[in-house]
Each structure stands twice: as structure tokens, then as C-alpha cells.
């Protein structure tokens, strides 16, 4: 795996923060962000596409990526498209 750093929340301190990378081998966007709270997890688990199993599989999770960082997410998507 060869991650390309895209950006980090500029409003963060030194204790971790929302960050975006692109995997140069696969084009996947890799995100670090806040864990969703129990209420959000529950709602996501209940609202699924028709015909799709409900719940969140044990190998998956839900993160909350702050709205003010949508430009960073777009930049990561653009970087993945350029691969």
C-alpha cells in the first residue's frame, strides 16, 4: 500500500484529527475521522438499501467526517481520479 497524504483538518490540535489519504495502488480514499456515536450507528444500521441486509458488518464501521472538510474530501477524490 502506498498512501498519498492529501490533507488534514487545519483547525486541529496535536491529538489527531480528520485526515485524508489516497491509496496510489488502488485509488481508494482512506479517511481518519471521528467515530460515529451510538445513535448514528443505530440509525445507519436501520436505514439500508432495499434488499440489503440490515446492520453494520463487524469488519466495517461508520465515521463522521466534518462538513467543513468536504473540500478536503473532494481533493482526495480528485487525486484518486488522477491515478
Residue pairs with C-beta under 8 A, 6 or more apart in sequence:
1 23
1 25
1 26
2 23
2 24
2 25
3 21
3 22
3 23
3 24
3 30
4 21
4 22
4 23
4 24
4 79
5 19
5 21
6 20
6 21
6 22
6 72
6 75
6 76
6 79
7 19
7 20
7 72
7 75
7 76
8 17
8 18
8 19
8 20
9 17
9 18
9 19
9 66
9 69
9 72
11 17
11 68
12 18
16 32
17 32
18 31
18 32
18 33
18 34
18 65
18 66
18 69
18 72
19 31
19 32
19 33
20 29
20 30
20 31
20 32
20 69
20 72
20 73
20 75
20 76
21 29
21 30
21 31
21 76
22 28
22 29
22 30
22 76
22 79
22 80
22 83
23 29
23 30
24 83
27 80
27 81
27 83
28 80
29 73
29 76
29 77
29 80
31 63
31 65
31 73
31 76
33 63
33 64
33 65
33 66
34 63
34 64
34 65
34 66
35 61
35 62
35 63
35 64
36 44
36 61
36 62
36 63
36 64
37 64
40 62
40 64
41 56
41 62
44 56
44 62
45 54
45 55
45 56
46 54
48 54
48 55
56 62
65 73
